[in-house]
Amino acid sequence: MKQLFYILFIAVSLNATAQDETTFIFSKMDIEAQHVLWDDTPTMLMGFTAMMSASIDIPGPTLTYFEGDSVELKLRNMSQGASHTIHLHGLDVDQQNDGVPHLSFEVGHNETESYYFKAPHPGTYLYHCHVTSALHVQAGMYGLLIVKPNTGINETWEGGYTFDSEYAWMCSEIDLAWHEDSIINHPHDTTTMEFHLPDYNPEYFLVNGRSEQQLTEGGIPIIASANEIILLRLANIGYYGNTYHFPMHLNARIISSDGRPLPQMEFSDTLTVMPGERYQVLLQSTHEIEEEIDVDYFNLNTMEIASTQHIPVFISGYFSQVENEVDKIKLYPNPSSDKVVFSKRIDRISLFDSKGILLKTKHNSDCIDISDLAKGIYLLNLDSETNTIIKN
């Protein structure tokens, strides 16, 4: 069964040519605890959202561009007093647009500033706030940034590895003591860099902001077919190290590190990702399996494992690239502002948002109305075939 691929594009185009892209992103702070952890504990967050009215989630919106795009990334700060930046972690940008406060600029409350850069080499990157960064990153001010090649196909970089589907996992932790109102809602002082924080003892260990039984939903589990080539994007924005243990049948191949290809792929069933690092891994099972990818979170001081999270992997059926191309349902226009038409009538239509939340269903139709949706990327499940559409 084809998996659902949940990556949020902010104001992007499907055209396989470099373009001028403008992305709006908001920095916000919870007034009261809203994010619910695996044991139903709510916690306060600082974070980034794609819309001013949206609730904060972690990680923030995934920003996706094509190689060579000229990007204006506009940050609107609505966080009740604290200044913020967007540090483009790992991207080759000039000092003015790198988001390190004393080397570029800060964005004050109720202000809007822009970062300008040209999307670099295709790969997996991340962004985060660099003001009082130890606290603001822990508070939730981070997200993925993905650069894709301009080849128009599922390819890691031009002349690189092709793949059939992809997933992105960002690991982090939460220490509830750092999310108390007296800590997270601190006044911003531009005259000193000193800020006293409690000892860091995280109780929650997250993949895409979720843990424990939450890892069985929200687009986190791998759902694919035998012989399907899966690109797995991994990033660590926490303060603990992560060690991934891949089932033998997935034939894990490590192909890039920190946005650059490795000299040659490495076959390994174990991969350690340190804070700030990103890796890309190819997975492909020739068998139907139901297994788990285990992630150990280890303390960098003691090297002791504090938690192990288990991400489900479901491989069923057999993937055929030839059949996939012949039978694939065509959609047009895409992007669209009101209605998307299908190349044939569909018995069952399911529309999901970028987080995998079901928005609407329809039966026995050759189109779907999206005029009531906000701009962004959505997932259509058409008779078990998954398609991506853009509302512009």
Secondary structure in CASP SS format (residue, H / E / C, confidence):
PFRMAT SS
TARGET T0000
AUTHOR 0000-0000-0000
METHOD secondary structure of the structure
MODEL  1
M C 1.00
K C 1.00
Q C 1.00
L C 1.00
F C 1.00
Y C 1.00
I C 1.00
L C 1.00
F C 1.00
I C 1.00
A C 1.00
V C 1.00
S C 1.00
L C 1.00
N C 1.00
A C 1.00
T C 1.00
A C 1.00
Q C 1.00
D E 1.00
E E 1.00
T E 1.00
T E 1.00
F E 1.00
I E 1.00
F E 1.00
S E 1.00
K E 1.00
M E 1.00
D C 1.00
I C 1.00
E C 1.00
A C 1.00
Q C 1.00
H E 1.00
V E 1.00
L C 1.00
W C 1.00
D C 1.00
D C 1.00
T C 1.00
P E 1.00
T E 1.00
M C 1.00
L C 1.00
M E 1.00
G E 1.00
F E 1.00
T E 1.00
A C 1.00
M C 1.00
M C 1.00
S C 1.00
A C 1.00
S C 1.00
I C 1.00
D C 1.00
I C 1.00
P C 1.00
G C 1.00
P C 1.00
T C 1.00
L E 1.00
T E 1.00
Y E 1.00
F E 1.00
E C 1.00
G C 1.00
D C 1.00
S E 1.00
V E 1.00
E E 1.00
L E 1.00
K E 1.00
L E 1.00
R E 1.00
N E 1.00
M E 1.00
S C 1.00
Q C 1.00
G C 1.00
A C 1.00
S C 1.00
H E 1.00
T C 1.00
I C 1.00
H E 1.00
L E 1.00
H E 1.00
G C 1.00
L C 1.00
D C 1.00
V C 1.00
D C 1.00
Q H 1.00
Q H 1.00
N H 1.00
D C 1.00
G C 1.00
V C 1.00
P C 1.00
H C 1.00
L C 1.00
S C 1.00
F C 1.00
E C 1.00
V E 1.00
G C 1.00
H C 1.00
N C 1.00
E C 1.00
T E 1.00
E E 1.00
S E 1.00
Y E 1.00
Y E 1.00
F E 1.00
K E 1.00
A C 1.00
P C 1.00
H C 1.00
P C 1.00
G E 1.00
T E 1.00
Y E 1.00
L E 1.00
Y E 1.00
H E 1.00
C C 1.00
H C 1.00
V C 1.00
T C 1.00
S H 1.00
A H 1.00
L H 1.00
H H 1.00
V H 1.00
Q H 1.00
A H 1.00
G C 1.00
M C 1.00
Y E 1.00
G E 1.00
L E 1.00
L E 1.00
I E 1.00
V E 1.00
K E 1.00
P C 1.00
N C 1.00
T C 1.00
G C 1.00
I C 1.00
N C 1.00
E E 1.00
T C 1.00
W C 1.00
E C 1.00
G C 1.00
G C 1.00
Y C 1.00
T E 1.00
F C 1.00
D C 1.00
S E 1.00
E E 1.00
Y E 1.00
A E 1.00
W E 1.00
M E 1.00
C E 1.00
S E 1.00
E E 1.00
I E 1.00
D C 1.00
L H 1.00
A H 1.00
W H 1.00
H H 1.00
E C 1.00
D H 1.00
S H 1.00
I H 1.00
I H 1.00
N C 1.00
H C 1.00
P C 1.00
H C 1.00
D C 1.00
T C 1.00
T C 1.00
T C 1.00
M C 1.00
E C 1.00
F C 1.00
H C 1.00
L C 1.00
P C 1.00
D C 1.00
Y C 1.00
N C 1.00
P C 1.00
E C 1.00
Y E 1.00
F E 1.00
L E 1.00
V E 1.00
N C 1.00
G C 1.00
R E 1.00
S C 1.00
E H 1.00
Q H 1.00
Q H 1.00
L H 1.00
T H 1.00
E C 1.00
G C 1.00
G C 1.00
I C 1.00
P C 1.00
I E 1.00
I E 1.00
A E 1.00
S E 1.00
A E 1.00
N C 1.00
E C 1.00
I C 1.00
I E 1.00
L E 1.00
L E 1.00
R E 1.00
L E 1.00
A E 1.00
N E 1.00
I C 1.00
G C 1.00
Y C 1.00
Y C 1.00
G E 1.00
N E 1.00
T E 1.00
Y E 1.00
H E 1.00
F C 1.00
P C 1.00
M H 1.00
H H 1.00
L H 1.00
N C 1.00
A C 1.00
R E 1.00
I E 1.00
I E 1.00
S E 1.00
S E 1.00
D C 1.00
G C 1.00
R E 1.00
P E 1.00
L E 1.00
P E 1.00
Q E 1.00
M E 1.00
E E 1.00
F E 1.00
S C 1.00
D C 1.00
T E 1.00
L E 1.00
T E 1.00
V E 1.00
M C 1.00
P C 1.00
G C 1.00
E C 1.00
R E 1.00
Y E 1.00
Q E 1.00
V E 1.00
L E 1.00
L E 1.00
Q C 1.00
S C 1.00
T C 1.00
H C 1.00
E C 1.00
I E 1.00
E E 1.00
E E 1.00
E E 1.00
I E 1.00
D E 1.00
V E 1.00
D E 1.00
Y E 1.00
F E 1.00
N C 1.00
L C 1.00
N C 1.00
T C 1.00
M C 1.00
E C 1.00
I E 1.00
A E 1.00
S E 1.00
T E 1.00
Q E 1.00
H E 1.00
I E 1.00
P E 1.00
V E 1.00
F E 1.00
I E 1.00
S E 1.00
G E 1.00
Y E 1.00
F C 1.00
S C 1.00
Q H 1.00
V H 1.00
E H 1.00
N H 1.00
E H 1.00
V H 1.00
D H 1.00
K C 1.00
I C 1.00
K C 1.00
L E 1.00
Y E 1.00
P C 1.00
N C 1.00
P C 1.00
S E 1.00
S C 1.00
D C 1.00
K E 1.00
V E 1.00
V E 1.00
F E 1.00
S E 1.00
K E 1.00
R E 1.00
I E 1.00
D E 1.00
R E 1.00
I E 1.00
S E 1.00
L E 1.00
F E 1.00
D C 1.00
S C 1.00
K C 1.00
G C 1.00
I C 1.00
L E 1.00
L E 1.00
K E 1.00
T E 1.00
K E 1.00
H E 1.00
N E 1.00
S E 1.00
D E 1.00
C E 1.00
I E 1.00
D E 1.00
I C 1.00
S C 1.00
D C 1.00
L C 1.00
A C 1.00
K C 1.00
G E 1.00
I E 1.00
Y E 1.00
L E 1.00
L E 1.00
N E 1.00
L E 1.00
D C 1.00
S C 1.00
E E 1.00
T E 1.00
N E 1.00
T E 1.00
I E 1.00
I E 1.00
K E 1.00
N C 1.00
END
